[in-house]
Structures are given as C-alpha cells and as structure tokens.
C-alpha cells in the first residue's frame, strides 16, 4: 500500500516525503506523544495548497471574483454565468479550477455558478482550517448570495460535500426563512469521520496513543459546535436528511482510492430515499470531468430523467 501527497488518501506509491514524515513523527513520538499529537492535529487541518498558475488564472478570469471576509479568512468567490444560482464546492487539497468542467457545463446550460476557493485553498487565505470552520464559512457564503438570488441547487465534491451538509444543518437549526435548497448532488463524498481520520492515521503510521489523541482533538472541534464527531459528518446529520426537503443524488466512482465508494453505500443504506449511482472504473479525480457524470448532474438539477439531444451535442463539443 502506498500514499499520495494528499495525506487524506491512499494510492499505489509512497512518496519519499511521506516516508520521511513518518520517520520524523515516529522520532517525535518516542520523545513525547503529547507534542506529537498537537503536531499531527495541526497537520490534519492544513491542506496542501494548489499553486495557482497562469492557466488557472485564465479560467478564473472568465467569471467575476468577489472577495468576502469571513471568520478571519479572505475568501475569493467565483461567479460565472447567469440564471438560476447554483452553489458549487470543491474538495480538500483542491481549488475551484478542479471543478471547471462541471462549472462550464452548468454555465452553458444557463445557470449562474457561485463557487469559492475555500479557506487555505487556491486563491483564498489561511493556513489551517477544520471541518466546523469550513461549515461556518460555507454557511455565510450561502446566506450572503441567497439574499441576492435564491440558491436552490448545490453541487459538491469530496470533503466539500461534508462541509456543505454541515453548513445546511447549521442553517436548518436557525429555521432561516427564504433559504430553500431543492436539489443537491454530491460526488465522492466521505460520509463518516473514519473516512478521513482513518486514512490519515494509516498514511502517517501514527501510534495508537497519537491516533487516539488526534481523534479526541477533532471530536473537541465538533463539540465546540454542539455536536458529536459523527454529527459533523453526513452519517450523523439525521434531521437534515430525514426531513427530505431536497432531492439528493450521490455519485461515486468504483475505483476511488481516496474516498472509497463504500462511503456512499453506507449513506444510502441509512437514508434509503437517496438516489445513489456508481460509475465503474472512475477514480477520485476522474469523476469531476467525466461526461456521463456531468450529464447526471445537469439532469438532476433540472429534474430530468432523460438527456436532451441538444445538451448531449453541446457537452460532446466541449470535450
């Protein structure tokens, strides 16, 4: 088994950097498990920032960028297109550019896309961010733009999905009038804390004591939001899902080595009204640019069960 540079994923090769990190953490642990626990907790909350290159900037410039100051972060939000507003969320160790195929397809279908580079990601500021902070930031973004044009559709990817659902649950608790999500699509979403913590712990080969300390620290973050750790992830958001206020579509690739497709199986088994689909052979990074997946997203947002020939031709021409 090997690990990618994304410390929350397991792939086929163990990079030298991860090997050195394991050795360093092991050495520190031999001196002080408490200090090591603090270090790995910080590391867990520190995304690998994608370097914004000229090609990224060129694509971002096809839309308008707003700058919002939220919870101590400077968050850059891309607005692109016109029509019904759709909120789009990228994943951990990523940025908005990674969602460009989906974004451009939605714009071509007459939607206005609202998509932030999340704190500590892409063009936005910050170094450390946790699940609850992500949820708080998304909550404020959703309410800010919903006041301008109702947001009724959402598309998320990977950890962006867990944080967005947390934001929706926070909004639900407030009974906010005028905020009503009708349809949502989540791709490759981690549904349980272990989907993230477990892989991180295995990746860094953490000792039992340090792993336990890390779990306790992350649970304390959730407790600060009045939740158990499970209630900060989709599997524990019972009231949000059971209300069935929005039509929800889960999409997952069977070859996803970052967030295993069993995550969507687990969620679908608990909330049986969810529409869940699996794509044979698609990996974690493939799913956001697969044409069949993009077709499914657009059809779901539009409430269609069939694909129009016009959209099929337009999408085929784009690729």
C-alpha positions as MATLAB code, in Angstrom:
seq = 'XXXXXXXXXXXXXXXXXXXXXXXXXXXXXXXXXXXXXXXXXXXXXXXXXXXXXXXXXXXXXXXXXXXXXXXXXXXXXXXXXXXXXXXXXXXXXXXXXXXXXXXXXXXXXXXXXXXXXXXXXXXXXXXXXXXXXXXXXXXXXXXXXXXXXXXXXXXXXXXXXXXXXXXXXXXXXXXXXXXXXXXXXXXXXXXXXXXXXXXXXXXXXXXXXXXXXXXXXXXXXXXXXXXXXXXXXXXXXXXXXXXXXXXXXXXXXXXXXXXXXXXXXXXXXXXXXXXXXXXXXXXXXXXXXXXXXXXXXXXXXXXXXXXXXXXXXXXXXXX';
ca = [
       0.000    0.000    0.000;
       1.270    3.490   -0.827;
       0.254    7.036   -0.187;
      -0.195   10.104   -2.360;
       0.875   13.637   -1.445;
      -2.704   14.150   -0.300;
      -2.342   12.956    3.284;
      -6.019   12.001    3.375;
      -5.711    9.469    0.549;
      -4.090    6.124   -0.093;
      -2.850    5.239   -3.565;
      -0.201    2.942   -5.008;
       3.108    4.667   -4.295;
       4.554    6.013   -1.073;
       6.361    9.285   -1.875;
       9.713    9.857   -0.205;
       8.295   12.925    1.585;
       5.704   10.778    3.359;
       8.347    8.228    4.353;
      10.460   10.995    5.900;
       7.402   12.410    7.608;
       6.629    9.013    9.123;
      10.166    8.746   10.448;
      10.075   12.254   11.875;
       6.733   11.675   13.575;
       7.959    8.362   14.914;
      11.036   10.015   16.385;
       8.966   12.789   17.984;
       6.555   10.230   19.386;
       9.440    8.452   21.098;
      10.140   11.712   22.950;
       6.606   12.996   23.622;
       3.271   11.591   22.448;
       1.513   14.776   23.631;
       3.660   17.068   21.488;
       3.327   14.699   18.541;
      -0.463   14.730   18.896;
      -0.503   18.535   18.722;
       1.665   18.431   15.604;
      -0.421   15.865   13.719;
      -3.643   17.691   14.670;
      -2.263   20.822   13.031;
      -1.137   18.761   10.057;
      -4.606   17.239    9.742;
      -6.081   20.732    9.483;
      -3.510   22.022    6.983;
      -4.466   21.464    3.344;
      -1.863   21.195    0.616;
      -2.426   24.401   -1.349;
      -2.628   24.105   -5.119;
      -0.266   26.599   -6.750;
      -2.295   28.934   -8.937;
      -0.691   29.000  -12.367;
      -1.380   31.083  -15.469;
      -3.868   28.527  -16.834;
      -5.803   28.661  -13.572;
      -5.901   32.462  -13.618;
      -7.038   32.498  -17.235;
     -10.004   30.297  -16.405;
     -10.924   32.235  -13.253;
     -10.943   35.414  -15.351;
     -13.803   34.026  -17.461;
     -16.023   34.912  -14.485;
     -16.184   37.566  -11.780;
     -14.388   37.170   -8.450;
     -15.819   38.562   -5.216;
     -13.741   38.856   -2.047;
     -15.545   38.072    1.208;
     -14.057   38.387    4.689;
     -15.448   35.505    6.739;
     -14.304   34.183   10.120;
     -10.846   35.685    9.700;
     -10.359   34.339    6.172;
     -10.261   36.265    2.909;
     -12.414   34.067    0.696;
     -12.432   34.533   -3.063;
     -15.692   33.515   -4.710;
     -16.105   32.959   -8.444;
     -19.393   33.985  -10.031;
     -19.870   32.806  -13.561;
     -22.877   32.746  -15.865;
     -26.417   33.997  -15.369;
     -29.766   32.492  -14.485;
     -30.632   30.279  -11.521;
     -27.912   30.261   -8.876;
     -26.015   27.011   -8.210;
     -23.524   26.715   -5.365;
     -20.507   24.528   -6.237;
     -17.943   23.251   -3.702;
     -14.517   21.753   -4.451;
     -12.699   19.236   -2.252;
      -9.776   19.181    0.193;
      -6.297   19.925   -1.219;
      -8.002   21.356   -4.281;
      -9.403   24.619   -5.667;
     -12.233   25.874   -7.824;
     -10.295   25.211  -11.018;
     -10.640   21.467  -10.415;
     -14.409   21.877  -10.925;
     -14.089   23.731  -14.231;
     -15.680   21.013  -16.399;
     -18.787   20.920  -14.221;
     -18.889   24.697  -13.819;
     -18.624   25.384  -17.546;
     -21.305   22.802  -18.331;
     -23.671   24.425  -15.834;
     -22.961   27.891  -17.230;
     -23.647   26.634  -20.745;
     -26.996   25.326  -19.514;
     -27.995   28.764  -18.300;
     -27.028   28.634  -14.617;
     -25.117   31.153  -12.542;
     -22.391   29.309  -10.640;
     -21.246   30.556   -7.237;
     -18.053   28.804   -6.158;
     -15.483   29.783   -3.542;
     -11.918   28.720   -3.226;
     -12.323   27.524    0.350;
     -10.121   28.882    3.163;
      -6.490   27.664    2.857;
      -7.231   26.571   -0.721;
      -6.489   28.092   -4.102;
      -6.763   31.895   -4.114;
      -8.233   32.245   -0.607;
      -6.219   32.991    2.528;
      -5.410   30.839    5.516;
      -3.167   28.002    6.623;
      -5.283   25.902    8.992;
      -8.976   25.045    8.746;
     -11.151   22.302   10.211;
     -14.492   20.724    9.360;
     -16.572   23.052   11.548;
     -14.793   26.179   10.284;
     -15.423   25.058    6.712;
     -19.097   24.616    7.540;
     -19.262   28.073    9.133;
     -17.670   29.713    6.088;
     -19.967   27.902    3.644;
     -22.983   28.846    5.769;
     -22.131   32.539    5.469;
     -21.434   32.260    1.733;
     -24.774   30.548    1.097;
     -26.741   33.107    3.112;
     -24.858   36.031    1.543;
     -25.596   35.032   -2.049;
     -29.052   33.637   -1.337;
     -30.060   37.155   -0.273;
     -29.154   38.337   -3.785;
     -30.547   35.442   -5.817;
     -32.153   32.344   -4.264;
     -29.785   29.361   -4.187;
     -31.865   26.243   -4.748;
     -29.256   23.915   -6.273;
     -25.924   22.635   -4.940;
     -23.127   20.516   -6.425;
     -20.280   19.319   -4.200;
     -17.136   17.240   -4.475;
     -15.325   15.181   -1.840;
     -14.856   16.896    1.537;
     -16.633   19.943    0.131;
     -19.783   17.847    0.390;
     -19.406   17.041    4.085;
     -18.708   20.690    4.931;
     -21.642   21.910    2.830;
     -24.054   19.499    4.515;
     -22.779   20.710    7.876;
     -23.485   24.279    6.740;
     -27.004   23.295    5.663;
     -27.626   21.696    9.030;
     -26.478   24.857   10.792;
     -28.914   26.854    8.642;
     -31.667   24.300    9.366;
     -31.238   24.826   13.092;
     -31.812   28.548   12.600;
     -35.024   27.981   10.598;
     -33.881   30.624    8.119;
     -36.823   31.939    6.107;
     -36.145   32.369    2.405;
     -33.499   29.666    2.183;
     -34.734   26.545    0.444;
     -32.484   24.011   -1.272;
     -34.418   21.909   -3.783;
     -31.755   19.679   -5.316;
     -28.209   18.663   -4.411;
     -25.554   16.437   -5.981;
     -22.514   15.137   -4.083;
     -19.578   13.436   -5.777;
     -17.095   11.152   -3.982;
     -18.151   12.294   -0.531;
     -16.715   10.991    2.761;
     -19.755   10.083    4.858;
     -18.084    9.197    8.183;
     -15.243   10.673   10.260;
     -13.240    7.487    9.799;
     -13.237    8.004    6.035;
     -10.889   10.923    6.668;
      -9.275   10.217   10.041;
      -8.659    6.532    9.430;
      -6.778    7.083    6.186;
      -4.782    9.967    7.656;
      -3.755    7.797   10.621;
      -2.724    4.917    8.366;
      -0.898    7.226    5.983;
       1.342    8.608    8.717;
       1.527    5.285   10.575;
       0.515    7.004   13.815;
       0.895    5.193   17.102;
      -2.230    4.172   18.997;
      -1.703    6.922   21.572;
      -1.263    9.674   18.975;
      -4.175    8.382   16.875;
      -6.413    8.413   19.945;
      -5.279   11.937   20.805;
      -5.963   13.130   17.260;
      -9.478   11.700   17.315;
     -10.123   13.371   20.663;
      -8.898   16.735   19.361;
     -11.076   16.573   16.259;
     -14.041   15.451   18.358;
     -13.457   18.512   20.564;
     -13.765   20.719   17.476;
     -17.173   19.185   16.740;
     -18.178   19.550   20.386;
     -17.490   23.265   20.078;
     -20.312   23.321   17.533;
     -22.585   21.368   19.890;
     -22.089   18.071   18.055;
     -20.549   14.672   18.387;
     -17.842   13.956   15.809;
     -20.274   11.753   13.863;
     -22.813   14.594   13.797;
     -20.303   16.772   11.955;
     -20.357   14.299    9.055;
     -23.202   13.210    6.739;
     -23.800    9.878    8.503;
     -24.818   11.738   11.672;
     -26.936   14.513   10.128;
     -30.153   12.624   10.763;
     -32.548   15.565   10.964;
     -31.179   17.162    7.810;
     -31.618   14.014    5.733;
     -34.799   12.722    7.292;
     -36.655   15.930    6.559;
     -36.234   15.115    2.855;
     -36.567   18.793    1.937;
     -34.370   18.386   -1.107;
     -33.794   15.756   -3.770;
     -30.339   14.322   -3.235;
     -28.120   12.480   -5.717;
     -24.928   10.660   -4.632;
     -22.356    9.824   -7.305;
     -19.215    7.742   -6.726;
     -16.564    6.012   -8.804;
     -15.840    2.365   -8.032;
     -12.082    2.903   -8.438;
     -11.884    5.791   -5.962;
      -8.785    5.165   -3.841;
      -9.104    8.445   -1.923;
     -12.693    8.233   -0.668;
     -13.899    4.653   -1.071;
     -17.270    4.126   -2.736;
     -18.374    2.292    0.422;
     -18.929    5.771    1.860;
     -21.866    6.297   -0.459;
     -23.090    2.748    0.163;
     -23.111    3.422    3.907;
     -25.028    6.665    3.493;
     -27.532    5.155    1.052;
     -28.184    2.226    3.381;
     -29.028    4.605    6.232;
     -31.044    7.115    4.198;
     -32.805    4.880    1.723;
     -34.599    7.697   -0.122;
     -31.309    8.978   -1.575;
     -30.583    8.385   -5.262;
     -27.150    6.731   -5.404;
     -25.213    5.842   -8.567;
     -21.809    4.267   -9.089;
     -19.507    4.660  -12.077;
     -17.378    1.671  -12.939;
     -13.655    2.364  -13.108;
     -13.773    6.064  -12.204;
     -11.192    7.289   -9.690;
     -11.355   10.227   -7.318;
     -10.059   12.778   -9.815;
     -11.801   11.292  -12.852;
     -15.334   11.839  -11.655;
     -15.305   15.649  -11.841;
     -14.555   15.607  -15.577;
     -16.439   12.525  -16.775;
     -19.098   13.419  -19.343;
     -21.614   10.850  -18.066;
     -21.278   12.225  -14.554;
     -21.770   15.787  -15.805;
     -24.878   14.656  -17.691;
     -26.249   13.118  -14.496;
     -25.576   16.338  -12.563;
     -27.348   18.587  -15.066;
     -30.280   16.206  -15.428;
     -30.735   16.026  -11.671;
     -30.631   19.801  -11.229;
     -33.198   20.208  -13.968;
     -35.377   17.397  -12.663;
     -34.968   15.451  -15.893;
     -34.742   11.698  -16.291;
     -33.716   11.899  -19.933;
     -30.856   13.715  -21.607;
     -31.765   16.185  -24.328;
     -30.015   15.673  -27.663;
     -29.074   19.366  -27.701;
     -27.253   19.102  -24.367;
     -25.531   15.880  -25.432;
     -24.165   17.534  -28.570;
     -23.120   20.668  -26.676;
     -21.275   18.671  -24.000;
     -19.592   16.450  -26.588;
     -18.378   19.532  -28.452;
     -16.875   20.949  -25.245;
     -14.589   17.943  -24.855;
];
